[in-house]
């Protein structure tokens, strides 16, 4: 840089008349600095361009790799889609078979429920008939038992009435016999009291007579 500045300064001194060497020196210095800056800028620009080119190449390579990877991913996704389609078809087949089985099972269940309903209705009818017959038998038995009880009660009432009549007759007979016995006893007692009163009266008379005779004698 210094040699280039010196060469330019000498060439310009020889070519032109220099009035101020300091100004020439500053001019040459600025010129060389600008030239050097341009060279550096050119070099940096070239390096930057090469760098950009390299980056561009790397980016292109990256995009190519990404494209390749995306193609591989697309292929894999296509394979996955195919597999999913196969799985979907299998699921459809399984779903259809399950639907058919469910329909068959539903039909069987409906038939079984119908059979159970029919059996329950038949059992209900039998139970109703048995209950009605049992109710009729119970009514008949209750009526017969009621009739028997009524007959027994009537017979028992008649027997009780007869027994009460017999007891009344016995009581009347007993009362009559007691009345007769009481009357005879009363009559006998009256007779005895009359005889005893008479004997007592006679005794008093005799005693009075004897006392009067005794007084007279004395």
Secondary structure by P-SEA (a helix, b strand, c coil): caaaaaaaaaaaaaacccccaaaaaaaaaaaaaaaaaaaaaaaaaaaaaaaaaaaaaaaaaaaaaaaaaaaaaaaaaaaaaaaaaaaaaaaaaaaaaaaaaaaaaaaaaaaaaaaaaaaaaaaaaaaaaaaaaaaaaaaaaaaaaaaaaaaaaaaaaaaaaaaaaaaaaaaaaaaaaaaaaaaaaaaaaaaaaaaaaaaaaaaaaaaaaaaaaaaaac
